[in-house]
Amino acid sequence: MFSRVKKLMGAPEPPSGEGEATPPTPPPPAKTLFVHFRLHTAPASGPASASPSPAAAPAPVAEGEEAPLPPPPPVVYFREIDDTLRSIIKKAKERTQLLREKAIDPYATSPEISPPVTPILRKEDYIRLKEEERIAKEEAAKKKAEEAAKKAEEKKKKDEEKRLEAEKKAEEERLVEEAKKKAKILPNISCSFFDVLFRPIENQMDIILGQTLDPLDRRYIAWLSVVALAFNYNVWFCTARLVFPFHNETNNRYWLFFDILSDVVNVLDITVWQPRLQFVKAGDVIQDGRMAKVHYRKSQRFKIDLFSILPFDLLCLHFEFSAIYRVNRFIRMESFFDFSDKLESIMAKAYIWRVIRTAGYLLFVLHLNSCAYYIASMYQGIKTTTWVYNGEGMAYLRCYYFAVRSLINIGGLPEPVTTFEITFQLTNFFIGVFVFSSLIGQMRDVIGAATAGKTYFRTSMDGCVDYMNTYGIPKSVQNRIRTWYNYTWAAQGMLNESELLDSMPLVMKTAIAVDINLTTFQKIALFQGCDQQMLVDMLLRLKSIVYLPGDFVVKKGDIGKEMYVIKSGAVQVVGGPDNSIVFVTLKAGCVFGEISLLQSAKNGGNRRTANVKAHGFVNLFVLEKKDLFDILIHYPESQKVLARKGRKLTKAKGPASAPAKINEEKPKGLGFVAEKPQTPKLIKLIANFRKGVIKKCDG
């Protein structure tokens, strides 16, 4: 067919053999759209080869003969078809070679991509594989959650640091502005002379008190009470001495002695105690003595204190003896309020001091009013009218009596006569109403704050009683609930301790929890060897609960979701008929129910195995299983320790619901053959009847 096509196209014939002469070169073909091509085929006989063989090598040339001409290049009519056929032949040869190697080596790689093989596993292996995959996913999820929590914590910490830094910067700027304003009003005062003068005293006080003092030190608060006493001496007696005729030759020596004594107290406070107080700067507690002294002397309080002890009393040497020269002592009122605040911070019942202080304010206002009444009487003239002081008896006591009746609006006062007296009395009434109502309101707030807890307890109990009466709860149950309320309040002074602890920072809650229960948790065998920080985290999750006498804390067969630590009281492990047998009594510091936290629900492992009953009133700390597992996520080593100890305790104790195994000896010999069942009675009767008939026939 190819020859016919070639003839039609006018293609030249290929050479017939290698030895033949090369035919003359044909004329160039006519222009056509086809591309010339030539297919090289292997000869019919010879070595098998799929690739086109090159032109035959020229025969060896003898000496003296001319070398034959090289064969002409193959003629290609269609280049694209030629390239396609060559690539197909090449791929076929490569595939043939791979299949030959596969036939020789069965482990050689096949050119085809093998489909994935699904492994055939046994049920146990498949379950184990799925469990491993689940655990791996959970661990990955936990790790991802921990990383997210860690990032969130870091971000929160950075934000907190930025906020604190901004607050610190703002506080520093505010202090700088205040210092500039104060510097304009009260310039800094150099005390080099006084440092040299009082250096021996300061050295002795360094040995006794130390270089610095905590503002809440009991020694400093005791000293503040002396300073407050000196301040009250000045504000009470100096005002009375200014108005009433208390100065005479007999009394002046005593006034002078107490004046000097109060001034000595103030000087010692300014030179010895105040420069030693620690202070906070940029969040740090400064405990350096020199810095504390510089800080006090640059403060506004030092300038006020220094002005308050200026000895204007020396003017009495030139003028008459008077208390007017001691008025500057009144501006040291900050020392009194400082003492009041410090005393409240250390008192167990601070409301007692608040009541005393409020009553003192009232008495001092009455004292000032009595002084004002005496001045008005002096202005009008003693005994001039029925309203003024008549000059009889002790002047201060009579005027104080008038002030009490006037400010408290008791009535029965003498009628004012002059316009001045009427105006004074009206002003006195208005001021009395305002001051007295303010002090009474303050007293009410103080007493209300002191009894706020008791009021909350009564309100809660009354609400619970109303609820029980509404729904007809039996009286026995109501009495037990009332007993629980009363005992809880008497035992801990509140109904829910967590409300108080939630308002505290984490550091304070940790300190309280560690101080109360850490020693108890360290003694628990289950938790020995665990991370100490994990125990601290567990303490923060404890919840307090109170049980009444006879209450069952746990019952046999219940699901175990908590462990208990006895805070106070005792519990009994009971059993037998009607739970009348007491196996053991657990007292304060003991722990029970801890094994159920680590046992799984498989085969009833999380079931309670005994009854535990409260023996009297008992206060327990409860740790739930969920809280424990939330903590163990962050402590993998402790989790392994607890799992290992839990398995040991479980093996030692045995599963709760497993039936008791009876140790029986295995039968020997033919004992493994089942015992032959007994013959039915009817069949026995028929057999016996037949035997009797046979015997009679034989006889």
Residue pairs with C-beta under 8 A, 6 or more apart in sequence:
6 13
9 32
9 34
10 29
10 30
11 29
11 36
11 75
11 77
12 23
12 26
12 75
14 38
14 75
15 22
15 23
15 71
15 72
18 56
18 59
18 71
19 59
22 69
22 71
22 72
29 36
34 77
34 78
35 76
35 77
35 78
35 79
35 80
36 75
36 76
36 77
36 78
37 75
37 76
37 77
37 78
37 79
37 81
37 82
38 74
38 75
38 76
38 77
39 82
39 85
40 52
40 53
40 74
41 52
42 48
42 49
42 52
42 53
50 89
50 92
50 93
50 96
51 89
51 90
51 93
52 86
55 70
55 71
56 71
58 67
58 68
58 70
59 68
61 67
61 68
76 82
95 111
98 108
98 111
101 108
102 108
102 110
121 129
142 633
146 633
146 634
164 283
168 282
168 283
171 282
172 282
179 298
182 300
186 300
186 303
188 297
188 298
189 297
189 302
189 303
189 306
191 297
194 271
198 271
198 272
201 271
201 272
202 271
202 272
205 272
205 276
206 289
209 219
209 272
209 276
210 276
211 276
211 287
211 288
211 289
211 292
212 276
212 277
212 278
212 286
212 287
212 288
212 289
212 292
213 219
213 220
213 273
213 276
213 277
213 278
214 220
214 278
215 277
215 278
215 342
216 342
216 345
216 346
218 346
220 273
220 277
220 342
221 339
221 342
221 343
221 346
223 269
223 273
224 335
224 338
224 339
224 342
224 343
225 339
225 343
226 265
227 265
227 266
227 269
227 332
227 335
227 336
227 339
228 335
228 336
228 339
228 340
230 261
230 262
230 265
230 266
231 329
231 332
231 333
231 335
231 336
232 336
233 258
233 262
234 262
234 326
234 329
234 330
234 332
235 329
235 330
235 333
235 364
236 364
236 367
237 255
237 258
237 323
238 323
238 326
238 327
238 329
238 330
239 323
239 367
239 368
239 371
240 246
240 367
240 371
240 396
241 247
241 255
241 322
241 323
242 322
242 323
242 324
242 371
243 371
243 374
243 375
244 371
244 374
244 395
244 396
244 399
245 395
246 255
247 255
247 321
247 322
247 323
252 321
255 321
255 323
256 321
259 313
259 326
262 329
263 309
263 311
266 305
266 308
266 309
266 329
266 332
267 309
269 305
269 335
270 302
270 305
270 306
270 309
274 296
274 301
274 302
274 305
275 289
275 292
275 293
275 296
275 297
276 289
276 292
276 293
277 292
277 296
278 285
278 286
278 287
278 292
279 285
279 286
279 292
279 295
280 286
281 295
286 292
286 295
296 302
301 334
304 331
304 332
304 334
305 332
307 328
307 331
308 328
308 329
308 330
308 331
308 332
309 328
309 329
310 328
312 325
312 326
312 328
313 325
313 326
315 325
316 322
316 325
340 353
340 357
343 350
343 353
344 350
344 353
344 354
347 353
349 450
351 446
351 447
351 449
351 450
354 446
354 449
354 450
355 443
355 446
355 447
355 450
358 439
358 442
358 443
358 446
359 443
361 439
362 436
362 439
365 407
365 435
365 439
366 400
366 403
366 404
366 407
367 400
367 403
369 403
369 406
369 407
369 428
369 431
369 432
370 396
370 399
370 400
370 402
370 403
371 399
372 403
372 428
373 389
373 399
373 402
373 403
373 406
373 428
374 389
374 395
374 396
374 399
376 388
376 420
376 421
376 424
377 388
377 389
377 399
379 420
380 387
380 388
380 418
380 420
380 421
381 388
382 388
382 389
382 390
382 391
383 390
383 391
385 417
385 418
385 421
386 414
386 415
386 417
387 414
387 415
387 416
387 417
387 421
387 425
388 421
389 395
389 398
389 399
389 402
392 398
402 413
404 410
405 411
405 412
405 413
406 413
406 425
406 428
406 429
406 432
407 428
407 431
407 432
407 435
407 436
408 432
408 436
409 429
409 432
409 433
409 436
413 425
416 422
416 424
416 425
448 455
453 493
453 494
456 495
457 485
457 489
457 494
457 495
460 485
460 495
461 482
461 485
464 481
464 485
465 478
465 482
468 477
468 478
468 481
469 478
480 548
483 548
484 546
484 548
485 495
487 546
487 548
487 617
488 495
488 546
489 495
491 546
491 568
491 617
491 619
492 544
492 619
494 500
497 544
498 543
498 544
501 509
501 512
504 512
506 540
509 540
510 536
510 539
510 540
513 536
513 539
513 540
513 542
514 536
514 539
516 539
516 567
517 539
517 542
517 565
517 621
518 535
518 536
518 539
520 565
520 589
520 591
521 527
521 535
521 538
521 539
521 565
522 528
522 535
523 589
524 591
524 594
525 645
526 594
526 595
526 598
526 642
526 645
526 646
526 649
527 535
527 538
527 642
529 641
530 635
530 638
530 641
530 642
531 635
531 637
531 638
533 635
534 631
534 632
534 634
534 635
534 638
537 631
537 634
538 623
538 627
538 628
538 631
541 623
541 624
541 627
541 628
541 631
542 565
542 621
542 622
542 623
543 621
543 622
543 623
543 624
544 567
544 619
544 620
544 621
544 622
545 619
545 620
545 621
545 622
546 617
546 618
546 619
546 620
547 553
547 569
547 571
547 614
547 617
547 618
547 619
547 620
548 614
548 617
549 614
549 615
549 616
549 617
550 613
550 614
551 613
551 614
552 611
552 612
552 613
552 614
553 564
553 571
553 612
553 613
553 614
553 618
553 620
554 560
554 564
554 592
554 593
554 608
554 610
554 611
554 612
555 608
555 611
556 575
556 608
556 609
556 610
556 611
557 607
557 608
558 607
558 608
559 606
559 607
559 608
560 593
560 595
560 596
560 597
560 599
560 606
560 607
560 608
560 625
561 596
561 606
561 624
561 625
561 626
562 593
562 596
562 597
562 622
562 623
562 624
562 625
563 591
563 592
563 593
563 594
563 596
563 597
563 622
563 623
563 628
564 591
564 592
564 593
564 620
564 621
564 622
564 623
565 589
565 590
565 591
565 620
565 621
565 623
566 586
566 587
566 588
566 589
566 590
566 591
566 618
566 619
566 620
566 621
567 588
567 619
567 620
567 621
568 588
568 618
568 619
569 587
569 588
569 614
569 615
569 616
569 617
569 618
569 619
570 585
570 586
570 587
570 588
570 615
570 616
570 618
571 585
571 586
571 592
571 612
571 613
571 614
571 615
571 618
571 620
572 582
572 583
572 584
572 585
572 586
572 612
572 613
572 615
573 582
573 583
573 584
573 585
573 586
573 592
573 610
573 611
573 612
574 580
574 581
574 582
574 583
574 610
574 611
574 612
574 613
575 581
575 583
575 610
575 611
579 611
579 613
583 610
585 615
586 592
586 612
592 612
593 608
593 612
595 646
595 649
595 650
595 653
596 606
596 607
596 608
596 625
597 623
597 625
597 628
598 642
598 643
598 645
598 646
598 649
599 605
599 606
599 646
599 650
600 606
603 655
603 656
603 657
603 658
604 655
604 656
604 657
605 650
605 655
605 656
607 656
607 657
609 653
609 656
632 638
632 639
632 642
